Amino acid sequence: MDELWVVRAGTVPYRRAWAWQRALVERRAADAIPDTVLLLEHPHVYTIGKRGSDADVLADPAWLTANGAEVVRSDRGGQVTYHGPGQLVGYPITRLDPSPDIWRFVGRVEQALVEVAAAFGLEARGERGDLTGVWVGEAKLGAIGMRVSRGVTSHGFALNCATDLAYFNAIVPCGMPDKAACSLSSLLGRQVPVAEALPVAERRLAERLERTPIPVDPATLDLPAEDYDPETVHA
């Protein structure tokens, strides 16, 4: 099987990781690197996707500042979501087939996350349309929002491991005020840190993408040291 470079990047600010993705997309489109996935955590940030609305951010600037959170407009699909400590974020930089089927790719990522939940004894399912993501019962465990440029994917998924779910109260997550978020920790009644879920997610994602995972140190990739600077709504 072809390689999947797996980059365990630790905690990375959202706009820095966005700059990394843009650089890697260019390299992947030029066939300078194989398919690559960034696995990381973000400091507190709310991101507004292409279908999102400012009105779905309920918190005022003072609350955001006091809680160390920012709001960033993103070019990914989807609406508004939260990223923060205790959440495993994955950004697959993957070149699709010449006739790309993004929903087929999303389905593979979704199934990998369903299998991560199963590895922890949980019965999860994937959904489509406005409910796209991974659900346990009526609560959302994992969000998915992607972009395709030059036939290469970017952005990706967020799996709640030991996430502080109270941060979701500051937004209308994915435009659905009646839907709750859950985490591996809340469902299992114990702390499940990102470090525990990460190797499982890494393995399941590689299997679903039919790639051989190859660990790569981010320091060897000459990634941008500067943040990508889209419109920042609040800081």
Secondary structure, 3 states (H helix, E strand, C coil): CCEEEEEEEEECCHHHHHHHHHHHHHHHHCCCCCEEEEEEECCCEEEECCCCCHHHECCCHHHHHHCCCEEEECCCCCCEEEECCCEEEEEEECECCCCCCHHHHHHHHHHHHHHHHHHCCCCCEEECHHHCEEEECCEEEEEEEEEEECCEEEEEEEEECCCCHHHHHHECHHHCCCCEECCHHHHHCCCCCHHHHHHHHHHHHHHHCCCEEEECCHHHCCCCCCCCCCCEEEC
